[in-house]
Amino acid sequence: AAGDLRIEGASTGSFVATANGAGADVITCGSITSTNGPVTLQTNGGDDANVLINNAVSSTNGAVNLLAGNGANSDVVVSANVTAGAVLTMTSGTAAGSDVTLAAGVTAQGTSTNVNTPDLNINTGSNLVATTGSVNVQSNLAGSVALTVDFLGNGNITAANGNVLFNNTTAGAVTVTGGAANGVITANAGTGIVRFNGGN
């Protein structure tokens, strides 16, 4: 779309890139590495405004924020590894057709990991990880706060030392598809809590 922001790559103390045009995407075209500070990739484009991660994104000591537009069909699509030395936050749009998707074989991890989306897609061999805190997946769908988590083939949601929480802040219908053959949810090596809608 007009106004798309294509990032050729960067190595810096911190990095912020924002696209403001209607329907504008933020697209990585090279790796982004922060040695000491947050990385924020954000589009304010409303509908059809995506954050597309095609290359590795990392912050050694800081947070990573991937923030799509707040309308319909506004996605965060992670097609390369994302590593945060602090909290990882991925937020899609709040209307129909918006999702956060981990492509096959990628890992997205933070010390704690927050995903705000109506629909989370975990593809074959992909991993959503919190290394020390919890994985918190909260629907931001306007109105119903319904959440769908799709395991599309041997993927994982793992809180290595914490809990895995679905719609923990605001309750709504939670649907998890795929079954044990296609996905595993693990909280603190089996001693933690997997919580839906604020209950155990």
C-alpha positions as CSV (number, residue, x, y, z in Angstrom):
1,A,0.0,0.0,0.0
2,A,1.0,3.6,-0.4
3,G,3.0,4.6,2.7
4,D,4.4,1.2,3.4
5,L,7.6,1.4,5.5
6,R,10.3,-1.0,4.4
7,I,13.2,-1.4,6.8
8,E,16.4,-2.5,5.3
9,G,18.0,-3.5,8.6
10,A,19.6,-1.8,11.6
11,S,21.9,-2.3,14.5
12,T,21.5,0.3,17.2
13,G,20.9,0.9,20.9
14,S,17.2,1.1,20.3
15,F,15.0,1.3,17.3
16,V,11.5,2.7,16.6
17,A,9.7,2.7,13.2
18,T,6.2,3.9,12.7
19,A,4.0,3.9,9.5
20,N,1.2,6.4,9.6
21,G,-0.5,6.1,6.1
22,A,-3.9,4.5,5.7
23,G,-3.4,0.8,5.2
24,A,0.4,1.2,5.5
25,D,2.5,-1.9,6.4
26,V,5.8,-2.1,8.3
27,I,7.9,-4.6,6.5
28,T,11.4,-5.8,7.5
29,C,13.8,-6.3,4.6
30,G,16.9,-6.9,6.8
31,S,17.7,-7.9,10.4
32,I,17.1,-5.5,13.2
33,T,19.4,-5.8,16.3
34,S,19.2,-3.6,19.4
35,T,22.1,-3.9,21.9
36,N,20.5,-2.0,24.7
37,G,17.0,-0.8,24.3
38,P,13.5,-1.5,22.9
39,V,12.6,-2.3,19.3
40,T,9.1,-1.0,18.3
41,L,7.6,-1.6,14.8
42,Q,4.2,0.0,14.6
43,T,1.6,0.9,12.0
44,N,-1.2,3.4,12.7
45,G,-2.9,2.6,9.4
46,G,-6.2,1.3,10.6
47,D,-7.6,-1.4,8.4
48,D,-5.2,-3.7,6.4
49,A,-2.2,-2.3,8.2
50,N,0.2,-5.1,9.0
51,V,3.6,-5.7,10.6
52,L,5.5,-8.2,8.5
53,I,8.6,-9.7,10.0
54,N,10.7,-11.3,7.2
55,N,14.1,-11.0,9.0
56,A,15.3,-11.6,12.5
57,V,14.5,-9.0,15.1
58,S,16.2,-8.9,18.5
59,S,16.8,-6.7,21.5
60,T,19.5,-8.0,23.8
61,N,18.3,-6.2,27.0
62,G,15.1,-4.5,25.9
63,A,11.5,-5.1,24.9
64,V,10.2,-5.8,21.4
65,N,6.9,-4.4,20.4
66,L,5.2,-5.4,17.1
67,L,2.0,-3.4,16.7
68,A,-0.4,-3.6,13.8
69,G,-3.2,-1.2,12.9
70,N,-6.3,-1.2,15.0
71,G,-8.8,-2.0,12.3
72,A,-9.9,-5.1,10.3
73,N,-7.5,-7.4,8.6
74,S,-4.5,-5.9,10.4
75,D,-2.0,-8.7,11.2
76,V,1.4,-9.3,12.8
77,V,3.0,-12.0,10.7
78,V,6.3,-13.4,12.1
79,S,8.3,-15.2,9.5
80,A,11.7,-15.0,11.2
81,N,12.8,-15.3,14.8
82,V,12.0,-12.5,17.2
83,T,13.9,-12.3,20.5
84,A,13.3,-9.8,23.3
85,G,15.6,-9.5,26.3
86,A,12.6,-8.1,28.2
87,V,8.9,-8.3,27.4
88,L,7.7,-9.2,23.9
89,T,4.4,-7.7,22.9
90,M,2.6,-8.5,19.6
91,T,-0.8,-6.8,18.9
92,S,-3.0,-7.2,15.9
93,G,-6.0,-5.2,14.9
94,T,-9.2,-5.3,16.9
95,A,-11.7,-6.2,14.1
96,A,-12.6,-9.1,12.0
97,G,-9.8,-10.9,10.0
98,S,-7.0,-9.7,12.2
99,D,-4.5,-12.2,13.6
100,V,-1.0,-12.8,14.9
101,T,0.7,-15.6,13.0
102,L,3.9,-17.5,13.6
103,A,5.1,-19.0,10.4
104,A,6.5,-22.5,10.3
105,G,9.7,-23.1,12.2
106,V,10.1,-19.6,13.9
107,T,10.4,-18.7,17.5
108,A,9.0,-15.6,19.1
109,Q,10.2,-15.1,22.7
110,G,10.5,-12.6,25.5
111,T,11.1,-12.8,29.2
112,S,7.3,-12.5,29.3
113,T,5.3,-12.6,26.1
114,N,2.0,-10.8,25.5
115,V,-0.2,-11.4,22.5
116,N,-3.2,-9.3,21.9
117,T,-5.3,-10.6,19.0
118,P,-8.6,-12.2,18.2
119,D,-6.8,-15.1,16.4
120,L,-3.4,-16.6,17.2
121,N,-2.0,-19.0,14.6
122,I,0.9,-21.4,15.5
123,N,2.3,-23.1,12.5
124,T,4.4,-26.3,12.2
125,G,7.4,-26.2,14.4
126,S,6.9,-22.7,15.6
127,N,7.3,-21.6,19.2
128,L,5.8,-18.9,21.3
129,V,7.9,-18.6,24.5
130,A,8.3,-16.7,27.7
131,T,11.7,-17.5,29.3
132,T,11.1,-16.3,32.9
133,G,7.5,-15.0,33.1
134,S,4.2,-15.9,31.6
135,V,2.7,-16.1,28.2
136,N,-0.5,-14.0,28.2
137,V,-2.8,-14.3,25.1
138,Q,-5.7,-11.9,25.3
139,S,-8.3,-11.3,22.7
140,N,-8.7,-7.6,21.7
141,L,-11.7,-8.3,19.4
142,A,-14.1,-5.4,19.7
143,G,-17.4,-6.5,21.3
144,S,-17.2,-10.2,22.0
145,V,-13.5,-10.6,23.2
146,A,-13.6,-14.1,21.6
147,L,-10.2,-15.7,21.2
148,T,-9.2,-18.5,18.8
149,V,-5.8,-20.3,19.1
150,D,-5.0,-22.4,16.0
151,F,-2.3,-25.0,16.3
152,L,-1.6,-25.8,12.6
153,G,1.0,-28.6,13.1
154,N,3.4,-29.5,15.9
155,G,3.8,-26.0,17.4
156,N,4.3,-25.0,21.0
157,I,3.3,-22.3,23.5
158,T,5.8,-22.5,26.4
159,A,6.2,-20.5,29.6
160,A,9.5,-22.0,30.7
161,N,9.2,-20.7,34.3
162,G,5.7,-19.2,34.4
163,N,2.1,-19.7,33.5
164,V,0.2,-19.6,30.2
165,L,-2.9,-17.4,30.4
166,F,-5.7,-17.1,27.8
167,N,-8.2,-14.2,28.2
168,N,-7.0,-13.7,31.7
169,T,-7.6,-9.9,31.8
170,T,-11.0,-9.8,30.0
171,A,-13.1,-13.0,29.7
172,G,-14.5,-14.2,26.4
173,A,-15.0,-17.4,24.5
174,V,-11.7,-19.3,24.0
175,T,-11.4,-21.9,21.2
176,V,-8.2,-23.9,20.9
177,T,-8.0,-26.1,17.7
178,G,-5.5,-28.7,16.6
179,G,-5.3,-31.0,19.5
180,A,-2.2,-32.7,21.1
181,A,-1.0,-34.0,17.7
182,N,-0.6,-30.4,16.4
183,G,0.4,-28.4,19.4
184,V,1.5,-28.5,23.0
185,I,0.9,-25.9,25.8
186,T,3.5,-26.1,28.6
187,A,3.6,-24.0,31.8
188,N,6.8,-24.3,34.0
189,A,7.6,-27.8,32.8
190,G,4.1,-29.0,33.8
191,T,4.1,-27.5,37.3
192,G,2.6,-24.2,36.3
193,I,-0.9,-23.1,35.5
194,V,-2.7,-23.0,32.1
195,R,-5.6,-20.6,32.8
196,F,-8.7,-19.7,30.7
197,N,-10.8,-16.6,31.4
198,G,-9.1,-16.1,34.8
199,G,-9.9,-19.6,36.2
200,N,-7.6,-22.6,36.4
